[in-house]
Amino acid sequence: MSIYTGPVFEMACRQFETIADHLSIPADERRHLIMPKRSVTVSCPVAMDNGEVAVFQGYRVQHHLTLGPTKGGIRFSADLDIGEVAALAIWMSWKCALVGLPYGGAKGGVTVDPYKLSKRELEGVARRYMQEMIPFVGPRTDVMAPDMGTNEQIMAWFMDTYSMYQGNTVPEIVTGKPVALGGTEGRREATGRGVAFVAALAMEHLSIDPNNATAIVQGFGNVGSNTALELAARGVKIIGVSDHTAAYYDPAGFDPHVLTRHVAQHGVLKDFSTQSLIDPNDLLTQRCDILAPAAVERVITEKNAGRLQCRILAEGANGPTTPDADAILDQRRDEILVLPDILCNAGGVVVSYFEWVQDLQQYFWDEKEITDKMTSILGRAFHQILARTIRDKISMRTAATAIGVKRVRLAKQQRGLFP
């Protein structure tokens, strides 16, 4: 029996079993590697603007602390559950190990629709959640960051709540903060910038000229919008975009700067255009060089994987491709190069690590230095994965996850079990 259920957690477990078989990990080690070390569930009562008290459910899952403190985002989502949170924490563990960060994976969040709250109510949810988490988090235990439905303002409220409890300012408790409060230059752009950089490495490997390349970006939040901007800056034409309100496709291309201004003004892509509307499901299967799912989990499935017409699948979101879809894409390995999420969107956690280091040292770097260090780490990981893919004739996802799992497993073996 397990408290972790649901399709996203089952997906994380299926992926792990595939890697465990690939690495010939004994059965008695597998549960120790996959099961989270600690899970916390809290109730967050908040006084609402109408005078009523609403109670929201909050979660935090810490997968392992073998290599250092856990690290992972906080999402505010109306349908969040602990199984999804646990899956995201597991994926974060493999991601951090893959790129060589001294972290275990964590994830957390609150089951709430943040867009239905006033600013005062949102602050109440954020502060109450952090207050409930104080016994279980800390700069050397678990460091939070923004994710879906949260932003740098919420991280500022988290930091302030924790700091007031401690009696001194503790900027290193969270990353993704405003720069004025100890945040780092380039953090907001880091994940999308990393997706574009890894996609550029893939284009170079496949001899694709960026100036003649096209891209479709599914999800136009922070990650998707910055992915589009960075790809366009490299010469790639953005021919399709979508969010939860609308999807647009035009072979002539879109200016991502205009799209970004529209979203900044209206909050969503809806009403940007009436002439280029397309069904969101059909957008994913249009012909392009780069398809970047950058929204939520499980959008590439067995129903559409066989119909994808991209050359590169650049996973900006966590878990956008189901195991059944992966099996189909594995048969299409000569047609589609899959850049797995634990590599492709790792720029965010890499720069979060830089922010944590800078806060601990109280010594800050400029954005160029941060970007150069991030691309160096991502480039090294990409070439390690590519070499293993070619050597073992396996997919990029299998190669990437195997590297991450192997590093966590080795660390657990060397530390041993505490009696």
N, C-alpha and C positions, 0 to 999 in steps of 0.2 A: 504493500500500500504506500501511496505517496500523496502529499498535499499538492503536488504539482500536476496539473492536468491541462488539457486543451491542445488545440492543433499546433500552436507555435512551440510549446514545450516538446510535444511529440516529434516535431520536425527537428529540433535541436538534438534530441536523443537519437533519431534515425541517422542524422549526419555523423554523430559521434560514433555510433556502432560501425558505420562504414569505414571510418578512419581507424577505429580500434582493430577491425579485421585486417585492414591494410598494414597496420603496424604489428600485427600478431600480439596484441596486448592480452594477457591472461584474463579470464573471466573474473577472477577475484579482485583484480585491480580496477576494473572498469567502473564499478559503482563508486569507488573512492575518488575517481577522477571526475565523474560527471555530476555527482550530487552536491548541491551547494552546502557550504560550511554553515551558513547562518541565514535565517529568514526572519524578518520582523514584520508584523502586521499591526497597524495602529488605527485608532479611530480619531478623526480630526473634527471636533465640534467647532462650528463657526457661526457667529451671530450675523445673520443676513440683513440686508438693507430693509426688508419688510418687517423686521422685528423677530422673525422666527429663528430657531437654531437648527441648522442643517448639520448632519454628521456624514463626513466623507471618509471612505476607506483608503488608507495609505499603506504602501509596501516598500520594503528594501530587502534585496537579496544580495548577499556577499558570497560569491562562488568559492574563492579560495584566497588565503592570505599567505601562501607559501613563499612568494617572491617579493612581497612588500604589501603595502596597504591596497585595499581594493579601490577600483576606479570605475565610475560609470555615471550615466546621465539619469536625470529625473524627468519623467514625462507625465503630463496632465492629460488624461484621455478618458472619454466617457465610458469606454468598454474595456478598460485595463483590468487584468486579473493577475494573480500571483504566478500562474503558469507562464504567461507571456513575459513577466518580469524576470523569472528564473532563466528562461531561454536566452533573453538578451544579456543577462549576466554571464552565462556560459560562453556565448559568442565573444563577449568582451575579453574573457580570459584568454581565449585562443588568439584574439587580435593583439592584445598587449604582448603576449609571449612571442608571436610572430615577428613583431617589429622591435623586440628587445627592450621593452619598458619594464621597470621593476614594480609591476602591479599584478594583482589578481583582478578578476572581473567582478563588477557589481552593476546593479540597475535598481531603479526604484520609481515610485510615482504615486499619484493619487487618482482614484477613479472619479473624475469630474470633467465636465466640459468647460474649459477655461473661457471660451468665447461667450458663455451665458452668464458670466460673473462681472460685476462692477469691479473697478480697480481696487476699491476698499475690500470687497469680498475676496478677490484674488490674493491680495496681500495677507488677509486673514488665513486663508488656506495654506499659503506658503509658510508663514511664520509658525502656524500650529504644527504643520508637518515636521518642520525642522526641530521645533521644541520637543516633539515626541521622539525624534531620532537621536537627540543629543547623547543618550547613554551608549549608543551603538556606533557612532561615527567619530572621526577626528582626523587631523592631518597625517597621522601615522597609522590610522586604522581604516578609514574609508573616506574618500574624497569625491564629492558630488560634482555634477556638471549639468548644463542644460540639455534637453532633448525635445521631442515633440511636445508642443503646448507650453513650453517654458522658454525663458529668455534671460538675458543678462540682468534685467531688473529683478526677476525672481531670485537669481543667484545673489544679488545684492541684499535682498531681504533675508535669504538663508544665512549669509555671512554675518549680517548685523544681529540676527537672533542668536546665533552661536556665540558671537563675540560678547554680547551683553551677558550671556550666561557665564562665560569664562572671566569676564571682568577686564579683558583687554582685546584689542583688535587682532583677529586671526584670519587674515585674508586667504591663507593656504587651505582652509577648510573646503572651499569650492573653487572650481575653475569656470571660465566663461563669464566672469564678472565684468562690469564696466572698467575700462582702462584706468579711470580715475581712482578706483578702489583696489587697485592691485591686479587688474586684468592685464592681459598681454595683447600687444599689437598683433593683428592678423588672426585672432582666435575665431572671430565670427566667420571669416572667409575660409578657414583652414580646411574644413571637410570638403567643400566644393572645389577648392583649389587643389586638394589632393586627388580628388576624382579625376579632374581634368589632366593633372600631371601623369597619373598612372595610365589614363587613356592615351595620352601623347606617347608614352613609352611603348604601348601596345601598337599604336599606329606606326611608329618607327620600326618595330619588329616585323610588322606585316607589310612594310613599304607602302603605306598609305600617305599620300600628300595631304596634310591638314587643310591646305588652301582649296582642295577639291573634295573635301569630306563634308558629310552631313551628320547631324545629330538630332535625336529626339529625347527630350527630358521629361520624364513622368514624375510629377511632384514639383511645385515651384515655390517651396518654402525656402528656408535659409540654404539648405544643401543644394537643392535643384537650381535655384536662381544663380548662386555663385558658380555652380558647375557650368551653366549656360554662358555666363559672362566670361569665365576663364577659357572655355572652349572657343568662344567667338574671338577672344583676344589672340588665339593661336591660328585664326583663319577659318575655323570650322563654321559652316552655315547651320543655324538652328532652324530646323524645318517643322518641329512639332513640340508643343509644351502642353502640360495639363496640371490641374490641381483638383481638389474634391468638388469644385464648382463648375468647371468647364475644361474642355480639351480643344486644342486648335492645331490644324495641320495646313501647311502651305509650302509646296516645293520651292517657291521663290524665297522663302526664309523670313524670319522675324528678327527684329533688332532687340536683343535681350535687355538693353538699357531702357527701351520704351516699355517693355513688359514689366521690368522691375519698378519703374516709376508708377505704372498703373496699379500694381499690387501695393506699393507704398501708400498710394492715395486711397484705394478702395478696399484693401485687405485681402482680396482674392482676384483671380483671373476673370471671373464672370464679368460679362459686358465689355470685354476688351474688343471683341469683334463678333459680327454675326455671319460674315461671309466664309470664314475658315473653320467653323465649328465641325467637330468630328466626334463620333462615339468614342469615349475613353478606351474601351476595349479594342477598338479598331486601330487606335493610335499606336498601340504597342506593336502591331504587326505590319506597319508601313516600312517600306524599304529605306534603309539608312546605313551609314557606316558605324555609328555609335548609338546604342540605345542605353539610356541611363535611368533606370528606375530609382527614384530618389525620394520615395514617400513612405510607404508602409510595407509590412511583411506580405509574402504570399501573393504577389501579383503576376509572377511568371509561373504558370501551372501546367499540368499535363494537357490542358485544353488549348493553350496557345503556344507552348514551347516549340511544337513542330511547325508553326506558321510564322515564327520570327524571321525577319528579313534583314537583320543587322549583321555586321561583320564582327563587332565588338559589343559585348554586353557588360557594361560598366556599372556595378552594383553600388549605387550611392546610399541606398537604404540598407538597413539590417534585415537579413533574411527575406529578400524579395523573391527568391526562387525556391520552390518546393522541391523535396527530394525526388518526387515523380517527374517533375520538369527537368531536374538535373540529369536523370537517367536518359531522357530524350536528348538533351543538349550534349551529353557525353557521346552519343552516337553521331552527333553533328559537329564533332570537335574540329574537323577540317574546314567547316563552314563558319563557325562562330567561336570566337575566343572569349571565354567567360572570365572576367576580372572579379574574383570573389569579394564579397563585402568586407571580410576581415583584412584584406589588403586595400581594396579600392577606397573605402571610406575611413581608413585609419589616420588620415591627416588630422582629423579632429582630436583624437586622443593623444596623438603625438604632440600637438601644440598645447593641449591641456597639460601634458607632462611638463612642457617648457614653462607654462605659467606657474605650476606648482613649485618647480625648482626656483624660479625667479622670486616667488613669494617667500620661500624658505630662506633664500640668500639676501633678500631685499636689494637685489641687483638686477636691473632690467635691460633687455636687449632691444634693438630696433627691429622693425618689421622685416627688413631684408635679411638680417641674420637669422631670424626665426624661420622665414620661408626657405632659406638655403639649407638650414639644418633639417627641416622637415622633408624637403625633396631628397636630400642625401639619404635619410633613413628609408623613405619609401622606395627610392631607386635601388638601394641595396636589397631590400626585401623582394622587389619585383624580379630582379635578376636571379636571386636565389631560388625563387619559386619557378621561374621559367626554366632554369637549368635542371631542376628536379623533374619538372613536367616532361622535358625532352628525354632525360635519362631514363625515367621509369615508365614513359608512355602512359601518363596519367593526366587527369584534368588539372587545371590551375587550382580549383577548389580543393581537390584531394591533396595536392602538393602543399598548399598554404596551410590547410588545417592540420596536416600531418606534422609540419614543422612546429606549429604552435602547441599541439598536444604533446609532442615528444619533449619539448622544453619544460612544460609543466610537469609531465611525468618524471623526468629526470630530477627536477628540483624536489619533488615529493619523495623520491627514492633516496636522495642524498640526505634529506633532513630526517627521514624515518618517521615512525609513529611514536608520539609521546605516550608513555605508559599510562 
